[in-house]
Amino acid sequence: MRDFGQYQVLFFAESEQQLLEQIQQVPLTEYKTQRRKLALAEAPRQQKHRLHHDPSSTIQGLVNQHQELRSLLEF
């Protein structure tokens, strides 16, 4: 499922301590990489949600981002 975007992990544990041990086996770099990928995959959906619920602020934010990028490219 990893190739198709978001995914969930199912843990089997008899105690919270056992669950914690299982979670801690995931390397931090791998966790951060996957969180970044998830955030990138969610960005379009979140943008559409913001545009639908608060169009003026969303558009103003996009204009501000565009202006910042233009100013960086001009130097």
Residue pairs with C-beta under 8 A, 6 or more apart in sequence:
1 7
5 41
6 38
6 41
6 42
11 19
11 22
11 23
13 19
13 22
47 58
50 57
50 58
51 58
51 59
